[in-house]
Amino acid sequence: MLRRFVIIGLFFANLQGYDPSRLDINTKVFTKLLLLDIEPSKARLEGGVVVLYDAAEERFARMVEENIQRIRPEMTVHLSTYESFKPKPALGYFLLGSSVKETVRSVAKSAVDQGVISYAVYPEYLSLGIMLSLRMEQKVYPELNPEAIKQSAIHFQPILFRIAKQYQP
């Protein structure tokens, strides 16, 4: 009986958040992808990174912030809920989950308009206009949305296009 409760408890605990190791992998990949931007503007460099999250995910947003600071201590990290988000120049937007697809579309459009790299933990957000994500299946590989990248003013090093899978609607 106790075993059943433990299994059910673990199941619901996983529904309440992210696997820390997957979040760590996503953060590492995100910081590496930022380095593939050929010509980031001074305003974007000074803007740092914006981590976007739903209010219930603040704990995970703080984990991402700590991971980025550990990997790139010189980088400024700003936390913002989707509700309080105001577009601004930045190197990148790191998106955690959002329950509202239109919100993700709005952030994706802002990223394209501002020339900011948008990266989502969920590859499904590529269909909403996000530029980059990481697909974790039997193999782990970056996936990109070529249309979103073309619409932005961002120029990535060519190696990204060789190693990443391209999202096709």
C-alpha positions in Angstrom: 0.0 0.0 0.0 2.8 2.4 0.9 4.5 1.6 -2.4 1.4 2.7 -4.3 1.3 6.0 -2.5 5.0 6.6 -3.2 4.5 5.9 -6.9 1.4 8.1 -7.1 3.3 10.8 -5.2 6.2 10.7 -7.6 3.8 10.9 -10.6 2.1 14.0 -9.3 5.4 15.6 -8.3 6.6 15.3 -11.9 3.4 17.0 -13.1 4.2 19.9 -10.9 7.4 20.9 -12.6 10.5 20.2 -14.7 13.1 17.5 -14.5 16.1 19.5 -13.1 18.6 17.6 -15.3 16.5 18.4 -18.5 16.3 22.0 -17.4 20.1 22.1 -16.9 20.7 20.6 -20.4 18.3 23.1 -22.0 20.1 26.0 -20.2 23.5 24.8 -21.3 22.3 24.4 -24.9 20.7 27.9 -24.8 23.9 29.6 -23.6 25.9 27.8 -26.4 23.3 28.9 -29.0 23.7 32.5 -27.9 27.3 32.3 -28.9 26.4 31.3 -32.5 24.8 34.7 -33.1 27.4 36.4 -35.5 26.7 40.0 -34.8 24.7 40.8 -31.6 24.2 44.5 -31.2 25.5 46.4 -28.2 22.0 47.0 -26.9 21.2 43.3 -27.1 24.5 42.4 -25.3 23.7 44.8 -22.5 20.1 43.5 -22.3 21.3 40.0 -21.3 18.8 37.2 -21.1 15.1 37.3 -20.2 13.6 34.1 -18.7 9.8 34.0 -19.2 7.6 31.9 -17.0 4.0 31.5 -15.7 3.7 32.6 -12.1 3.4 29.1 -10.8 6.9 28.3 -12.3 8.9 30.9 -10.5 11.0 28.2 -8.8 12.0 26.7 -12.1 12.8 30.2 -13.6 15.1 30.8 -10.6 16.8 27.4 -11.4 17.4 28.6 -15.0 18.7 31.9 -13.7 21.2 30.1 -11.4 22.3 27.8 -14.2 22.9 30.7 -16.6 24.8 32.6 -13.9 26.9 29.5 -13.2 27.7 28.9 -16.9 28.1 32.6 -18.0 28.7 34.7 -14.8 29.1 37.9 -16.9 25.6 37.6 -18.4 22.7 39.5 -16.9 19.6 37.5 -16.3 16.1 39.1 -15.9 13.1 37.1 -14.8 9.7 38.0 -16.1 6.3 36.4 -15.9 4.4 36.3 -19.2 1.9 38.6 -17.7 4.4 41.4 -16.9 6.6 40.9 -20.0 7.5 44.0 -21.9 9.6 43.5 -25.1 13.1 44.9 -24.9 16.5 44.4 -26.6 18.2 41.3 -25.2 20.5 38.5 -26.3 17.8 35.9 -25.8 14.4 35.0 -24.4 14.3 31.6 -22.6 10.7 30.4 -22.4 9.4 28.0 -19.9 5.8 26.7 -20.3 2.8 28.9 -20.8 -0.7 27.8 -20.6 -1.7 30.4 -23.2 -0.5 29.8 -26.8 -1.3 33.4 -27.9 1.1 34.6 -25.2 3.9 32.5 -26.7 3.0 33.8 -30.2 3.2 37.3 -28.9 6.7 36.7 -27.4 7.9 35.0 -30.6 6.7 38.0 -32.7 8.5 40.4 -30.3 11.6 38.4 -30.6 11.6 38.5 -34.4 10.8 42.3 -34.3 13.5 43.0 -31.8 16.1 40.6 -33.4 16.2 38.6 -30.2 16.9 34.8 -30.1 13.9 33.0 -28.7 14.4 29.5 -27.2 11.7 27.3 -25.6 12.0 24.3 -23.4 9.1 22.8 -25.4 9.8 22.0 -29.1 6.1 22.3 -29.7 6.5 26.1 -29.4 8.4 26.1 -32.7 5.0 26.0 -34.4 4.1 29.2 -32.5 7.1 31.1 -34.0 9.8 30.4 -31.5 13.3 30.2 -33.2 15.0 27.4 -31.3 14.4 24.4 -29.0 16.0 21.2 -28.0 14.3 17.9 -28.9 15.0 15.1 -26.5 14.0 11.7 -27.9 16.2 8.7 -28.4 18.7 11.3 -29.5 19.1 14.9 -28.3 19.4 17.5 -31.0 18.7 21.2 -31.5 15.7 22.1 -33.6 15.1 25.4 -35.3 12.4 27.3 -37.0 14.0 28.6 -40.3 11.1 31.0 -41.0 11.3 32.8 -37.7 15.1 33.1 -38.1 14.7 34.5 -41.6 12.2 37.1 -40.4 14.5 38.3 -37.7 17.8 40.3 -38.1 19.8 37.5 -36.5 22.6 35.8 -38.4 23.8 32.5 -37.0 27.0 30.8 -37.8 26.4 28.2 -40.5 27.2 25.3 -38.3 23.9 25.7 -36.5 22.0 24.9 -39.7 24.1 21.8 -40.3 23.7 20.3 -36.9 20.1 21.3 -36.1 16.9 19.7 -37.5 14.7 22.2 -39.2 11.1 22.5 -38.0 8.6 21.9 -40.9 4.9 23.0 -40.3 
